[in-house]
Amino acid sequence: MSKLFEPIDFIRGPKMKNRFMLAPLTNSQSHDDGKLSEEEYHWLTMRAKGGFGLTMTCAAHVQAVGQGFPGQLGVFDDDHLPGLSRLAAEIKANDSVAICQVHHAGMRSPADIVGTPVCPSDNDETGARGLSNDEVKNLVNDFVEAAVRCEKAGFDGVELHGAHGYILCQFLSAEINLRTDEYGGSLENRARIIREIISGIRERCSEDFCLGIRLSPERFGMKLAEIVQLSGELMAEGKIDFLDLSLWDVFKEPIEDEFQGRSLLSYFTELQRHNVRLGIAGKIRTPEEAEQAISSDVDWIMLGRAAIIHHDFPNQYQANQDFIPLETPVSAAHLRQEGLSDKFVTYMSSWAGFVAEQP
């Protein structure tokens, strides 16, 4: 049997029945107030039914001012609880671990949605204003409250979105974060907000609540050496259960000249994990690539585009070792069959070469 179909456990939370996680995917399907829509519920629960060992929501914002895209799922208000509860229950009913990704877009929040976006410090390029010290502490609290809300809704855990240039990533960036207080300057200070959120979740949520974090080791002002250092420290500190590396391409070399000559991933697989599970996302599209990825000394893999095209990728591959996924571009009709609403299909049409043009 392929390692992909072996179960895996975590320090906290339930086991995964296999090594497939559904990536947290922007889909613009929920309501303007952040409440879960029927379309987003359908899309996500189809993936749970399709065999994913863990089903993760899209990035769900912890403050109204942190919204990153239209139709984004919200976790910042108790009014969101009914939809979140229904979603978590159905994911778990299909033997899939239910994880909500908690998020704040920071300076990447569209001004036409939130007004003036916020950032660790004033940012001329985006027009974002810097947060006061009290506002940073409120942000920490709102991440924690979102996790508490997710547990109340029945989710098995949450993932902190510390990647892709969103607000936690902005704090980590020495280029963007120009603060002079305890949240700026050294890597320890720039990562302080992340550690405070992690500690707050551990204090407020139950002992078996699963907690992960997504990090980007490149782009968005990230420096590979710093993210490697932070990853090793977070795993050693024992408060997280999994580390999710968004690599864009799991087989690539680093972009920084001094680190080239070996894979980007190898800098992380050589770290001591202390029972923290390490997983990867980035251009895993076929069973062959999935096998290659899981054999690179990681614990699990995450599918994004491949899961959009085939909601039941894990089940199809388990049933047929010769399973060959469709190649892009795929038709809008196929995507609708795979549970994407018209809004989601329209969003995917903005990805070059993903949706076939109508004849």
C-alpha positions, 0 to 999 in steps of 0.5 A: 500500500502506498504511504499516501493511504497510511493513517497518521496521528498528531500530538493533539486531535484525531488521526487522519485516515490518509496523508491527503489534506485539502488545501485552503482555497480561496473560492469567493462563494460565501455571503458578504457578511461572512456567513457560510453559503450553501455553495461553499458548504457543498464544495467543501463537503464534497471533498470530505466525501471524496476521501481527503483525510483532512478538509480545510476551509478557505482562509477565514478572516478573524476581523471584518477589517481583515477580509481578503477577498469577496465572499470570504468565510468569516470567523469573527462573530458568533453569528457565523457559528450556525454555518460553521457548526453545520460545516464541521459536522458534515466534514467529520461525518465523512471521516475527514478531520475538520480544520478551519484556517484563520486569517487576516489579510492586513495590507492585502485587504481590498480598500473597496471592501474594508476601507483603509487596510491595516499593516504592522506599520504604515505602508505607502504602496498599499495605503495601509496604516500601521497598527497601534500597540493596543491594536496588535494585542487586540489582533492577537485576541481576535485570532484566539477568539476565532480559534475558540469559536471554531472549537465551539463550532465543532472543528477539530482544530485551526491553522494559522495563515502565516504565509502569502503576504497576509498579516502574520507574514507581514509581521515576519517581514523585515521589509514590511514590518518597520515597527520599533516596539516589541513586535518589530526589529529582531526575528524574535520580535517579528514572530512575537505575534505568532507565538502570542496567538499560539500560546493564547489558543493553547490556554483557551482551547481544549488539550486535544485541539489541533493547531497548525501554522502555514508559512512561506519560506520565500517571496513576500519579504521572507528570508529562507534562513529566518523561516527555517529558524522559526520553523525549527523553534516552533516545532521544538516548543511543542505547542503546534501539531503540524507545520504547513509549508506553502512552497509554490512548487514542492520540487523547486530549488530556493530562489536565494543564490546562497541556498541553491544546489538542493531542494527548498524542501530539504532545508526543512526535512532535516529539522528535528520535528519533535513529533510535529507533522510536516507537510507541503503544498505546491504543484502536486497535480498527479498521483506520480507527483503525489508519490514523489512528494510523500517520499521526500520525507514529509508526513502529508501532502496538500492538494489544491488545483488537483482537488478542484478538478477532482473532488475525489482524487484520493478515492479515485487513486486508491481504487485505481492505481492507473488513475490519470487526472484531467489536465488543464484547461478544464471546462466550466461544465466539468468544474460545476460537476465537481461542486464549484458554483458559478462564482467559483468558476468565475474566480478560477477563470482568472487563473491563466490556463485553468478554465477552457474558453467556451467554443 
